[in-house]
Amino acid sequence: MQTLCAFLNSDQGGTVVFGVTNTGIVKGQIVSDATRKDIAIELNKIDPHPKINVIYVPIDDKHKAIVLRTEAGESAPYTYDGRAYIRNQSTTSRMSKEEYIYLHNKNNQTTWESLTGNTCTLSDLDRNRIKEVVRMTVYEKRMPEPAISESIPDILKKLHLTIDGKLTNAAVILFAKKEDKQFLQCNMKMARFRGTDKSEFFDTKSFRGNAFDIYDKAMDFLVFSLPVAARIEPNNPIRVESPAIPYKALREAVTNAIIHRDYSQAGGSISIAIYDDRVNISNTGTLPKGVALNQLSKEHQSILRNPLIAQVFYLCGKIEKWGRGTVEMINDCKKVGNPPPKYEEIGGGFSLTLPLKEHISSIKKQKPAEVDLNALTSRQKKIIQVLGQGPLTTAEIIRKMRLTITNRTIQLDLLRLKELGFIKSTGKARFTMWSLA
């Protein structure tokens, strides 16, 4: 019955047969009135009540095989005895909270991201980016390895980004490669101000693109604009670096702004402002109904405005646990002595402020140890800066560095940096991911 429930929660449905041995021999069983009653009782434990075809197939004079057949359910998620199940390859397992929320949102309301009234076609999407995302989902073990070789239409269908072959707005937001095909609201403004107000700025940028490009641009701007304090510890030839704000907290803040904003507002944008004493990241759209500001400092229910976009970010590892991101940001800031983040709703939008423990102008960058100057090339230093955005594959590092170099060259740099203790790797072969040590 758990498996039957899982079939109802799938895209294809499925069949369960009673009376088959483990070796695949159909022997059937004796079917009595009590048998039929037991089946009816168990089927009533599936909620909402589905349409199940029950067929009794004679095997011999005394035995029958019992066949239970269902199509994909129209009211997913379904539960059996109070628990939801999902089919993964040839096994049945408990459905995760994230998958349950996704199915509930998908089938119980129409969101702006799920509409298909856009003018984008498959040729307008960044195929390389889609394949890159799939590789990351496989690395995170959130999609099976064969997904890497699937076609783009099949991948988009599996990610629920197409409806009857038409691209959803979420697909455009996530993967459109042409600015003229992207929505006007897929925009980000970035500025580095002098002092603690907006009276004077060092640098300002504006960018429109897909969600992953916006993520990359935002992290580049934050990593290169915020100072990194360095210190030398006894018996350690490698300097210890401490960013003004932990990179993990910055990644969580940028990701939240992308996946939780209200894209239905055509004039909206994401704004990133860096001051001497704080970083502010804001986006259009207040908190979803059911989530209050005072809940963000503790573990809370994650109500998603954009479940399709959020699901893709979750699958590729940019979200770890829904409902805990704001709490982890607070903990990450406290660990390095920074004040806790401040969450606000202002003028129909959401604002996150990450205060610094000391003004940027007062953070002193200690002269690196001799080993740093002598051991690293400019390209190796660039690799370290790029990896400040988080774990990346070799191909992603090359793309972000915007250089024409061979895999062999970059591999030698990566191995040298790993030998010196700057970076580390996980995974093997094409699934290798590099990150700061």
N, C-alpha and C positions, 0 to 999 in steps of 0.2 A: 504493500500500500504506500510505503514511502517512495518507492520507485514510480508508482503510478502518479503520485503527487508531483514528483520531479518532472515527469513527462508533461503534465499539465502546465508546468512553469517553463517549459522549453518552447522553441520555435517550431518544432516538428510534431509534437505528440509522441505516442509510442504504444507498444503492446506488451502486456504482462501475461504469461501463460503459467498456469498451475498444472502440475502433473508431468514435468519434464525433469529427467535426472541431470546430475551435474555433467554427465558426458553427452548430453544432448538427445537422449533417447526419450521419445514421447510415450509414456506409459499410462498417463491418465490417473484418475483416482475415483473412488466411490463418491458419488454426489447424492447426498440426502437432503431432506428438508432443512435439517440443522445446518448443513453446509451453505445452502442458499441464504439462510437467515444470518449466518456469521458474515458472509460477504456483504449483505445489505447493511449490517451494523457497522462494519468497517468503512464502507463507502460513505456512510452518513457522518463519519469523522473528518471527511474532507470538506473544507470550507474555503470559499463559497461552494455550494453544491454543484458539481459539474455534470455534464452529460457523459456517462460511461456506458459503452456497449458491452454487455456481458453475454458471451456465447458459450454454450456447452457442446463440445464436439465429441461424439461417440468414438471410443478407441476399440472397445470390444463390447461384449454383452453386459459387463459390469462396470466398466471404467469409462470416464469421460475426461477430456482435457478442458480446463476452464480458461477461456480467453477473455481478457479485459482490454478493450481498445479505446483510446481517447485521442482526439485531435489536440492541438495546442489550445490551451484554455484562453478564453476571451476576457477573463476577469482576474488574471494573475496579479499579485502572487497568491497561490493556493497554499493552504496548510493542511497537514494531516495530524490529527490529535494535538493541535495547537502549535505545530512546528512546520516550518517551510523547508522544502528539499529541492535540490537541483541535481541534474545529471551531468557528470563530467567524464567524458570518454565512456568507459564501461562500468563506472561506479556511481552510486547514489550517496550524496553527502548533504549535511545541513547547509542551508542557504545562509550566506553571510548577511550581516545587518545592512551593509552597503548595497548588495544586490537586491535585498528585499525593498529598501527604500527606493531604489531605481525603478523596479517593476511597479511599485505602488504609484509613484509619481507619473510614470509613463502611461499607465492604464486608467488613471483616475482624474487626470486633468490635461488640458491641452496648453502647453507652454509655448511662448514665442519661439524658442529655439527649435521646437519640433515642427514648425510650419514649413511649407515647401514653396512659398510664393516668390522665391528669389530667382535670379536669371543665371545663376552659375551652372556650369556643366562639368563633367569629369575633367575635361581638358584645362579647366581653370584652377584645378587643385594642384597642390605641390605633392607630386607622387613620391619624391625622395623623402619628404618630411613624413608622409604616411608610413612608408616602409621603415623609417627610423623609429617612429613611435611603436610600430609592431615589434621591432627588435627589442625595444626597451620593455614592452609588456612580457615578452618571452623571458628576458633576463630576470624580471621580477617574479616569474613563475605565475603570472596572472592570465596568460594565454598559452596554449600548447605550441611546441616548436614548429609543427607543420604550418602554422599561421604565416610564417615568414615567406613561404612560397605561394601563398594564395594571391589571387588577382585583386586589384584595387576595388572593383565593385563588390567582391565577396567580403573583403575586409570592412568596407563601409557598411555593408548589410549586417555583418556580425557585430559591429559597434553601434547598430541601431541609428545610423546617420543617413539612411535613405528610406523613403516610403514609396512603394510601388515604382522603384527606380529613380525617383526624384530626390535631389539633395535637400536635406533639411537645412534650416538656418544654422544649426549647430555645426554641420559639416563645413559651411562657408566660413564661420567664425574660426574654426579650428585649422582649416587647411587651405583656404583660398590663397593663391600665390600672387595674384595681380591686384594692385591697389584699386584699380577702377572697378573690380568685381567685389571688393570687400565693402562691408557696410560702413557708413560714415561714422557710426558710433564706435567702431573698432579702432579707437584712437587713443594715444597716450601722450601726455605732456610731462616733460621732465625739466627740472630747474635746480641749480645750485646757487643759493642766495648767500650774500655776504652778511654776516651777523645773524640776528634772530628774528628778522622780519623781511618783508618783500620789497623794501625800498631800493635795494641794489642787488644785482645778481652777477655771478661769475660766468654762468653758462646756462643756456636754455635750449631744449630740443623738443621737437614734435614728431610723432611717428604714427603711421597707420598701417596695419597689417594683420595677419592672423594671430591667434592666441599664442602660439608657440614662438613666433617672431617677437611679439610684444614681450613675452616672458624673457627671451634672450636679451633684448634691448634694455629692458628694465634692470636685469641683473648686471649687465655690462656697465650701465651708468652708475649703479650703486657701488659695485666693487671698485671701479676706477675713481669714484668721487670721494668715497669715505677713506679716511686714513687708517693705516695699520701700524700699531705700535709694535716695536721689536725690542726684545731683551736677550741678553746672553746669560745662560745659566752655567754654573760650574760644571766642568767635565763634559760639556756638550758643545761640539764645534758648529752645530747648526743653530741659527737664531730661532727663538720662539716668537711667533707672530700672533698678535691679538687684534682682530679687526674691531673697529669702534662699535659695531653691532654684529653679533654672531651671524654668519652667513645662513645658518639654518633658519633663524628667525626672519631674515630678509626674504628667503625663498618662500617661506610659509605666507608671509604678508603679501608678496606679489601674486602668488598662486590664488590666495583667497580673493584678491581684488579681481582677478580674471574670471574665476568660476562662479562668484556670487553676485556679480554686478547685474543691473537690470539693462539688458540689451534692447529692450523694447523702446527705450528712450533714444530717439535718433540723434539728439544733440549731446549725448553724454560722452564721457571719456574717463580714463584712469589718469590720475595726477600723482606725480612723485615730486616732492619738494624736500631738498636737503638744506637745513640750516646749520649754524655753528653748534647748536645745542640739541638738535633733534632731526628725525626723519619723519615726514608725514606722507602717507599713502592713502588716497581717497578714490572712491568710485561712485557712480550714480546708482541709486537704489538703496533704500533703507533695509534693515534686517527683515527677513521673511516673517510673515505672521506666525506666531508661536515661539519666536526666539526673542528674548529680552536682553538688553545690554548687560544687566547684572548677572546673566547666566554665562557670559563669555569667559569669566574668570574661573569657571569650574567645568567639569565634563558635562556636556549637554547634548540634547537631541539635535542632529544635523538635519535641518529642513532645507532642501536644495531648490533654489530658484531655477537652476539650469542643470538638471540631472544628467543630460546627455554629455554636456561638456565636462561636468565633474567626473563622470564615469571614465572618460578617456584619460583624464589627468590621473585618476586613481590607478587605472590599469598600467600606466607607464611609470608609476612610482613617484609621481610628484605630490601625491597625497598618501599618507600612510594610514591614518585612522581618522575617520570622519567624526566630528564632534569633540576632537581633542587638540586641534591645531592651535586655537587661541590659548589653551592652557599650556601647551608646550612652548609657545612663544614667551609666555610669562616666565616659565622655568628657565629657558635658555638665557633670557636677559638677566635674571637674578643670579645665575651661576657666574657671570662675569662681572657682577657688581653694578649693572645698569638698573635704573628705575624700571618698574614694570610698564608694559605698553598701556596706552590709554585709548579706549574705544568710545566713539561718539557717533550720533546721528545728527547731521547738520544739513539743513536745506534740502531734504529729500535724497540725501546721499549718506554714505558711510565713510567714516574717517578713522584711521589708525595712526597713532603717534608713537614712535619709538624714541624715547629720550636717551641722550648720551650721559654717561656718568661725569664727563668733563667736556668742555668746549673743544671743538676740533682744533682751534688755533693753539690750544695748550697741550695737545698730544704730541709728544716728542718722538720722532723716529730715530731710534738708536742706530748708529753706524753698523752695518752688517759685519759679521766676522769675515776674515780674509778668505775663508773657504767659499763663502757665497760669491765674492767678487771674482775669484779665480776659477771657480768650478762651473759657473753658469754662463751660457751664451745669451744673447738678447732673445733668441727664439725660445730657449728653455725658460727664461723669466716670463715670457708671454704665455707659455703653457701653464705655468703656475697660476697666473692671473685668470686665465680662462677656466681653470678647474675650480676657481672660487665659486662658480655657479653650481657646482655639485658634480656627482659622478657622470662621466661622459665616455662614450666609445672613442676609439681612435679616429674614426671617420668624423664624428661630431667635433673633436678637437681641431682637426684640419679645417673643417668648414668654418668654425668660429674664429680661427686665426686668420682666415681670409688670405691664405698663402698657397702658392702652387708648389707643393712638396710631395715627395713620394712617401708611401707607407713605410718603406725601409728607413728613410731619414727620420721620420717622426718616431718610429719604434726605438731607434738608437737614443734619441733624446729622452723618451719616456723611461727607458731602462736605466739611463744615467741618473735621472732625477730620482728614480726608485732606489738606486744604489746609494745615493746621498741622503736618503731618508725624507725627501720632500713630498713624495707621492706614494700611493699604494695601488694595488690592482686586485680585483676580484673577478672570478669567472675565468673561462678558458676560450682560446681561439677567437672566433668572431663575437663571442659574448663577453669578452673582457671589458670591464669597466674601470676607468681610472678616476682617482679622487685624491684630494689632499691628505697627507698622512696625519 
